[in-house]
Structure formats: structure tokens, C-alpha cells
Amino acid sequence: METNRSDRLRNQTSYWGITLAAVLVTAFVLVQPLATTYAVTTEAIPAYGQCLLNNDDSLTPEDSIEQNTVVGTDGQTPIAKTVHAEKEIYNCTLVQSGIDVIVEQTIFAEIYENMATKSIIRKQVEVVTCVKDEDAATVIGCKVNNTVGKDPTPLVDCFVEDDLQEFPMEMDTVVSKTNTNIVKTVESEKEVFGCDTAASGLDNNDHDKKVDIVIFTEIWEDLNKLPSNPVVKKTFLSLRCVTILNEDLDGDGNDVDDNENRAIVESCQYSNVPT
């Protein structure tokens, strides 16, 4: 008799435990926010289009350019690396879901130089694109493109976009690790242009392309030459990056399809500036 009562108590305890666990799980699920489903591609970010440059002062950084130069060695040779980063923000729409998103795009220009020979070893460009859902305060995904095209893009009807650049200049100075009398100064100036492509055929008042041009001025000095002029070399290098704003991908003569008006960096080209 006592055994049966004990069994009943154990069964009731087990039942209550299972019931309590089920209630807790249900409550946990109910209080969780609904997750937004995104159509993420193999490139880590979903397809987007209908992009416009962001003109909201609260979102657009006042100083969108950063630059620094550091010096290391590859064993014995002093190597200077300059990285110039510039950021742009776009308001876009996801192609599949129609969700409005913020697209943040940063172009990283990197220059490696041999401080002993005062010559460039390598130049490269990377573009980092991150897509954010503003309503959910969520980063949907980011993509790194380190194979940006280098072919020049022919453009027409370009003019300077003065209102897109608050602080267009950066500068820094470094000293060689193996020969401390050798000093290098890098100064950069940026301008933004709105341009069209001659063969676009698009009938609108918006520009087809945005062009970022950065001019790097490099000044090499030998401090042992002081108090005479210590400058021993001065060079100029330009970087021209072209971003697609409006594009008629399907050839229908209109650029308002869901997958068009993309913020895509199509080419970045370094070139020596003659003096």
C-alpha cells in the first residue's frame, strides 16, 4: 500500500516537472523577438539595389577619411605601409525582400614602400561592404573585395561634388627604422566627382557613376642635410575609384528595376602623376 502511494507521488512529481518545463519553454519562445529572414547569398551579403547616397547628417560621418603610416622591416629592409580609408553610406533596398537597408562601403588603399631605396613595392585596394537593417539594428553581413578591377572607366559630364567632403586632407610622417635620418611624409587630398557614361542611354537627372580621386604627395628627406634643404625626393601618385550608382543591367532603357541603382565599386586605378 505504501509502495503504491510512493509511486503515485513520484509520478505526480515527474508530471509537474515536465509541465513546468513546458511552460517555461513556451514563455521563453513567446517573449523572444521575431527574427527577420534575409536572402543571404554565398557572398555573405544579400543582393541590394535602388541605392542613394545618404544625405542624413546624423548618419554620415563628418570626417569620412582616415590615414596612417607605420614602419616595420622584412628582416633588414625598412618597409613603410600607408593605409588610406574612405567611407561612404548609402540607403538601399534588398532585392528579394524589399527591406530598406543601410550599405556602408569603405575603400582601403594600401601602399608599401622600401625606405632604403625610396621606391614603391606594392599597391593594392580592398573594398569592404557591410549591409545593416536599421529597423532591427542588425548587421546582415559584410563582404571583402580584394580583386577590384583596374581598367579605367571612360566618363563624361563630370563635376565636383563639393558637399560630399568635409575634411578632404590627411597627412602623416614616419622615420626609417634602420637609418633614422631618413624621414618620409605622406599627404593626401581627395575630391569626389559625379559623372555619366557616354553610352548609358539613361534618361534621368542622376549621375551614373561616383568617382573618388585621391592624390598622394610623398616627400622624402635626409635630415643630415640640414640646415640646407633636406628634401631628396618628391613624388605624386593618384588613385581613381569609380562606383556604379545607376546602371541599366537588363537593357530596358530604365534604371529603376529592383536590382539596379547599385553601390558597387567597379574599378580602382593607381597612376603616377607627371611633374
Secondary structure, DSSP 8 states (H G I E B T S, - for coil): -HHHHHHHHHHHHHHHHHHHHHHHHHHHHHHS---------TTSS--EEEEEE---TTTS-SS-EEEEEEEEESSSSEEEEEEEEEEEEEEEEETTT--EEEEEEEEEEEEEEETTTTEEEEEEEEEEEEEEETTTTEEEEEEEE---B-S----EEEEE-GGG-S--EEEEEEE-SS-TTEEEEEEEEEEEEEEE-TT----SSS-SEEEEEEEEEEEEEEGGGTTS--EEEEEEEEEEEEEE----TT-SS-S-STT-S--EEEEEEEEE---
